[in-house]
């Protein structure tokens, strides 16, 4: 197996787990849109890959974008107070299927102190064939209201966006763009470039391993000719970086002893075999382990041997059935794509959890300044339903000041847990989009009078006034040394259903406790629906949404059911400068025209 250093730079830092091929090319035919381009010639691809693989510099407000791609459209503006220097992308070089998050947080506007939440936005993902290829989104508030999901090609009035890109062969180049508009009518556009490699290019036969306990290698999607063929999953320490693992459909793989240890990157776990067979089943899978699959603990002596900066980088799971997923202290770009994690009728399962993220605060063997904060967790097209017999504490839990950036939930369903469906502690750039978060908070077995729980809660744990993106961990004992939370968007989410029970507000963006001196800044809730009345469940609480921080906004296009709808919890212990009353019912900003429209003027 080649080492990471022996690959061209563009191959560094990308891992995908794929099922059936689902890639595509963008055309550059005469008269096509300026943001669609064909795979570049080989000599140009080498040049572009090298350019895009350069690690961006870290500045106070997050990493700067990569150097502009030669075919990328130019951003422009009206000459007014609104400026958008660049659009921030969570990554720009990846393997199909590639989930990417986008944010307008670099936006500047001298006419307002909160252009992130108060600007009209139009996202063009530069993928016009997405609906033809996959159909509209299958979850979310619009799907509930109209029975037809929204298009995958664009989004509006959300300061963050997210899209899954596919490529069938070679390298496909996409130029997504965004336009923003303020109340005065000033506008600005910005573009970026996403290079997506086909799996056959990123993982040729010599870097592909097929796994089948039955020894069957045929099917509609056969094991690639020349690939390794093995009967079992690798054990801890045996997973190879820069490798694709294809699991036989219809088979079950016990993965408790097959965890992926720290120091692994660019791994693909996917499926092969007959399409008519069920997805391959994995039991509990851990990504990020030290000397044992039982825990995520490591120490300073071992960190030096972890080759990728984030210890585990670019790992994607797709087209699998998985009981539960556990993540270690740090990671970068972990993708969970089209997973079946519905274990409502099973004995256990239905969760994604981080572990030991704040270990360095109380362990003298581990220095916090050597632990990068995680970034890039993408949950896409996934059914994540907890077991009613042995329910998980949360469906998605990133606890103990995880401080992760770019956490995205897209076209997915969360349901059935003891506590909240999704709980994030200390975070930046969190997006829930076109998804269902359906409650069913069962409480802990044997405990009476359990407090009601939340569908989605984004909690601030500190007040350090710096952007956490690209930073190293700090000890959490002093809130002034824990990063404040920033940038949250909840758009087109269905919070239901009427049979769900034990509800507090469906979404909260605020400090964990009123007495904690923590700050959260800039959040938008738009186009969401709460649907909790009329069934056998407990119905809504007094509020559907609770906010406390600075620059937090509910647009009036949300459909609330609680008597007080969206409400502000108050300043409490939030430090000076970190609080202003939330705008709990603001008219949505005017949506600008698509970005390419302005470019033609």
GIVENFEN-V7125 format. One record per pair of residues at least 4 apart in sequence whose C-alpha atoms are under 6 Angstrom apart, sorted by sequence separation. I is the first residue (numbers start at 1). GAP is how many residues later the second one is. If there is no record, write none. Layout:
BEGIN
i: [I	I]
gap: [GAP	GAP]
END
This chain:
BEGIN
i: [40	41	45	58	59	94	115	130	131	139	142	143	182	199	200	203	218	234	289	387	398	40	58	131	143	167	181	217	234	306	386	560	57	143	181	217	290	343	360	386	476	533	56	142	180	289	290	343	360	511	532	56	180	290	360	532	28	179	341	26	27	28	90	179	26	27	90	105	138	178	26	89	137	178	89	136	137	177	88	136	177	568	88	136	176	136	176	439	464	87	175	462	463	464	567	175	209	213	313	316	321	323	462	464	544	566	174	208	209	210	211	212	312	313	314	315	316	317	318	319	320	321	322	464	543	174	209	211	310	313	314	316	317	318	319	321	462	463	464	542	546	548	131	173	205	206	211	310	318	462	463	541	542	543	544	545	546	547	548	130	173	205	235	236	310	405	408	413	419	462	540	542	543	544	546	547	548	84	172	235	236	241	244	245	246	247	248	249	394	403	404	405	406	407	408	409	410	411	412	413	414	415	418	83	172	234	236	241	242	243	244	245	246	247	248	249	393	401	403	405	406	408	410	411	413	415	416	417	418	83	128	171	236	241	242	244	246	247	248	324	392	393	394	397	401	410	416	417	418	460	82	127	171	241	246	259	262	323	324	326	328	391	393	394	395	396	397	398	399	418	82	170	250	259	260	261	262	323	324	325	326	327	328	329	391	394	395	81	125	170	249	250	252	253	255	256	260	261	326	329	521	550	81	125	169	249	250	251	252	253	254	261	375	383	384	385	520	521	522	523	524	525	526	529	549	550	553	556	124	168	249	250	255	374	375	376	377	378	379	380	381	382	383	384	385	386	519	521	522	524	527	528	529	530	549	550	552	553	554	555	556	123	167	170	249	375	376	380	381	385	386	527	553	554	555	556	123	248	296	380	526	555	420	426	498	555	122	259	350	419	420	421	422	423	424	425	426	486	489	494	495	496	497	498	121	208	210	350	420	426	484	485	486	487	488	489	490	491	492	493	494	495	496	497	498	121	207	208	209	210	211	212	350	484	486	487	489	491	492	496	498	499	501	120	208	210	349	498	499	500	501	504	508	510	349	499	505	506	507	508	509	510	10	283	284	286	288	348	498	505	506	508	10	280	281	282	283	284	285	286	287	288	505	9	279	280	281	284	342	344	346	279	332	341	342	343	344	345	347	348	358	10	263	330	331	332	333	334	335	336	337	338	339	340	341	342	343	344	347	353	9	263	330	332	333	337	338	343	344	351	352	353	354	351	353	357	265	263	264	265	266	267	268	269	270	126	262	263	265	266	126	222	262	452	453	454	457	459	125	221	222	452	453	454	455	456	457	458	459	460	124	221	452	454	455	459	124	220	459	219	220	104	123	218	219	463	103	122	462	463	517	518	103	122	428	431	436	438	461	516	517	102	121	427	428	429	430	431	432	433	434	435	436	437	438	460	514	515	517	102	121	426	428	429	431	433	434	438	460	519	101	120	440	460	101	120	439	440	441	100	119	100	119	99	405	99	98	299	300	98	299	97	97	96	96	14	35	373	373	96	372	373	93	95	371	372	92	93	94	95	96	371	87	93	369	82	86	369	83	368	80	368	78	78	77	77	76	76	75	361	75	39	39	37	36	35	24	25	23	24	23	24	23	25	15	16	17	19	14	15	16	17	18	19	13	15	17	139	140	139	140	139	140	139	15	16	17	13	14	15	16	17	18	19	13	15	17	141	140	141	140	141	140	141	141	61	189	62	117	181	179	178	120	120	121	120	122]
gap: [4	4	4	4	4	4	4	4	4	4	4	4	4	4	4	4	4	4	4	4	4	5	5	5	5	5	5	5	5	5	5	5	6	6	6	6	6	6	6	6	6	6	7	7	7	7	7	7	7	7	7	8	8	8	8	8	9	9	9	10	10	10	10	10	11	11	11	11	11	11	12	12	12	12	13	13	13	13	14	14	14	14	15	15	15	16	16	16	16	17	17	17	17	17	17	18	18	18	18	18	18	18	18	18	18	18	19	19	19	19	19	19	19	19	19	19	19	19	19	19	19	19	19	19	19	20	20	20	20	20	20	20	20	20	20	20	20	20	20	20	20	20	21	21	21	21	21	21	21	21	21	21	21	21	21	21	21	21	21	22	22	22	22	22	22	22	22	22	22	22	22	22	22	22	22	22	22	23	23	23	23	23	23	23	23	23	23	23	23	23	23	23	23	23	23	23	23	23	23	23	23	23	23	24	24	24	24	24	24	24	24	24	24	24	24	24	24	24	24	24	24	24	24	24	24	24	24	24	24	25	25	25	25	25	25	25	25	25	25	25	25	25	25	25	25	25	25	25	25	25	26	26	26	26	26	26	26	26	26	26	26	26	26	26	26	26	26	26	26	26	27	27	27	27	27	27	27	27	27	27	27	27	27	27	27	27	27	28	28	28	28	28	28	28	28	28	28	28	28	28	28	28	29	29	29	29	29	29	29	29	29	29	29	29	29	29	29	29	29	29	29	29	29	29	29	29	29	29	30	30	30	30	30	30	30	30	30	30	30	30	30	30	30	30	30	30	30	30	30	30	30	30	30	30	30	30	30	30	30	30	30	31	31	31	31	31	31	31	31	31	31	31	31	31	31	31	32	32	32	32	32	32	33	33	33	33	34	34	34	34	34	34	34	34	34	34	34	34	34	34	34	34	34	34	35	35	35	35	35	35	35	35	35	35	35	35	35	35	35	35	35	35	35	35	35	36	36	36	36	36	36	36	36	36	36	36	36	36	36	36	36	36	36	37	37	37	37	37	37	37	37	37	37	37	38	38	38	38	38	38	38	38	39	39	39	39	39	39	39	39	39	39	40	40	40	40	40	40	40	40	40	40	40	41	41	41	41	41	41	41	41	42	42	42	42	42	42	42	42	42	42	43	43	43	43	43	43	43	43	43	43	43	43	43	43	43	43	43	43	43	44	44	44	44	44	44	44	44	44	44	44	44	44	45	45	45	47	48	48	48	48	48	48	48	48	49	49	49	49	49	50	50	50	50	50	50	50	50	51	51	51	51	51	51	51	51	51	51	51	51	52	52	52	52	52	52	53	53	53	54	54	55	55	55	55	55	56	56	56	56	56	56	57	57	57	57	57	57	57	57	57	58	58	58	58	58	58	58	58	58	58	58	58	58	58	58	58	58	58	59	59	59	59	59	59	59	59	59	59	59	60	60	60	60	61	61	61	61	61	62	62	63	63	64	64	65	66	66	66	67	67	68	69	70	71	80	91	98	99	100	100	100	101	101	101	101	102	102	102	102	102	102	103	103	103	104	104	104	105	105	106	106	108	109	110	111	112	113	114	114	115	132	133	136	138	140	142	142	143	143	144	144	145	147	251	251	251	251	252	252	252	252	252	252	253	253	253	272	294	295	295	296	296	297	299	299	299	300	300	300	300	300	300	300	301	301	301	351	352	352	353	353	354	387	388	406	406	407	407	411	416	417	469	470	470	471	472]
END
